[in-house]
Amino acid sequence: MKTLVLDIGTSGLRAAIVHPDGSLSDLHYESFPPHSPAPGLVEFDASAMYEAVHRVACKALEQHDVTAVGLTCQRASTIVWRASTGQPVGPGLGWQDLRTVGECIMMRHTHGIAVAPNQTATKASWILKNLLNDDERHSNDILIGTVDTWLVWKLTRGAAHVTDHTNAAVTGLTVASGIQWDETTCAAFDILPT
């Protein structure tokens, strides 16, 4: 049983084949640094990220059939996209992005909710409030996710909008275990869990 592994790092992407004995082969890498348009802001082009992941994965798979895919990624980087088009509504926000520090302070003061700017909650909220109008923001066409959610959605051609509990737990939108969405927190951020 061979496995395709994808490692989506902060500045680069890797794909490789893991063999049953644990050895690696067909390692392919592509640089993918984020953009920093101003101090404290960290953005990336999610469509370009998917295209780069697709390229390195295809190279690794050229001579191999696999029975599984493993994915590791930047857990709190955030992407918002339209299901109808598969296109992001704006740049992805990297886990290091600090533009939501003020919102974190306000959430703590107003709602008693402690979140950090490196969590998905405030990043998704910022994108929804700043890049979409009210009708779009509450549309079933709008999807939110971390990098793993985005890539799985793209790789399955929209069939799976999922994450695992380890990624969900760092969003700031779940109960502590990451097993279920925290309805109070989601409501405070005006985010509809799916």
N, C-alpha and C positions, 0 to 999 in steps of 0.2 A: 504494500500500500504506500504510494507516494503522495506527498502533500505539497501543494503550492503554498508558500508562505509569503506574505506581503508585509513589509515594515514601512509604515508611513511616518517618517520622522519630521522634525521641525524644518530641516533644511534639505532633505533628500528622501528618495523613495527606493526601496529595494524589493526585489522578488527573487526567490530561489526555490529549488526543489529539495525537499527533505526526504531522504530514502528510509526504508524500514530500519536500517541499522543506525539511523541518526545522522548520517553524513549529509553534507550539503553539496549540491552541484548547480550548475547553470545560474550562478549569482549574477544578477544584473542590477545596476544602480543608475539613477538619474538624479542630478542635482535639482532641487526645487526650493530655493530660498524664498521666504516670505518678503513682502514689501513693507517698508515703514515710511508712510507718507509724511509723518510728523512724529516728534518724540512721544513715546508711549503708545503709538498706534501700530498694530501688526496685522496685516491683511494678506490674503492670498486669493488667487483665482481658482475657485473650486472646479470649474470645468477643465481648466488646464491641468489641475491635479489629477482628475479622473483620467484624462487622456494620457498623462505620463504613467499612471499606474497601469492602465491598459497596455501601453507599450512594453513596460518591463515584464508584465505578466505574460504577454504573448511570446516574448523572447524566451522566457524561462520554460514555457510550455511547448516550444517548437519540437522537442524530441521526447516528450513525456506525456503519458496519460496520468492523471491524478484522481484520487478518490475523495479528496478533501481540500479545503482552503482554510488557512489560518491567517488572521489579520491582527496586527498590532498598530496602534496609532496614537497621535496626540489626542488625549481624551477629552479635553474641554474646548478645543477649537470648534467653532460653530458655523453652520451653513444653514441658510433659509432658501428654499427653492419652490418653484411652482410645479406641482405634479403634472399639470396639463402639458407643459413644455419641457420639463426636465431641466430647466435653466435656473441658476441661482438668481435671486432678486438683487444681489449686490455682492461685494467681496465677502469671502469667508473671513471671520475674525479669529486670529490666532489666540491660543491659550494665554500668551504673554500680553495681549492687548489690555491697556489700562483705561480706556475711554469711559468705562462705567464705574469708576471709583465713587463718584458722587451719588450715583444711583444705589450703590451698596450702602452708603451711609444713610441715605433716605429710607431704604427698606428696613434697616435696623431701627431707625428712629420712629418711623411711621407704623410699621407692622410687626416689629420685634423679630424680624427674619434676618438672620446673619448669613450673608453670602459674601463671597470674595469676587473681585473682578476677573479672576482667572477661571471662573465657573461659567457654564453655558447659560444659566438663567438670565444674567444681565446682558450678555452679548445678544442672545436671541431677542430679548425685549428691546434692546437698542435698534436692532435691524428692523423689527416689526414696526416700531414707532417712527423711525426716521426714513425708511425706504418704501413704506407701503401706506396707502390711505386706509381709513377705517373699514371700508367694505372689503378690501383685499386682505387686511390683517385677520379678519374673522371668517375668511373663506375656507372651505374644506380643500381648496386647491393649494393652500400654503402648507408646506411641510418644513419641519425644523429637525435638525439633527447634528450630531457630532460627526467627525470625519468617518468613523466606521459606518454610521447610519447612511450617510451620503454615498459612500462607495458601494455598500451592499445594495442600496436602492438602484444605483446606476448599473452595477454588474448583473442584477436580476431584472433589468429593464422595467423597473418600477413595481415588481411583484412583492418586494419585501421592504417595509419601512420599520426597521428593527434596530435594537442595540442590545448589549448584554448588561447585566446588573453592575459590572465594574465600571463601565462607561457611564451608565445612567447615574450611578452614585456620585459622580463628580460634577453633575450638571447643576446641583443646587436645587433641583426640582423634584427630588424624591424623598421618601422617608429615609432614615439613616442607612438602612440595609440596601437601598437601591432596588428593592424588589417591586415597589409600586410608586406611582407618582403621588406627590403630596398635593392634594387638591387645594389646600389653603395657600401654599406657596405659588402654585401655578396660577391661581386666581389673582393673587397680588401682583404678579407679573403680566397678567392678561394673556396668558398662554394656555391654549386648550390642549391637554394631553391626548395623545392618540395611541 
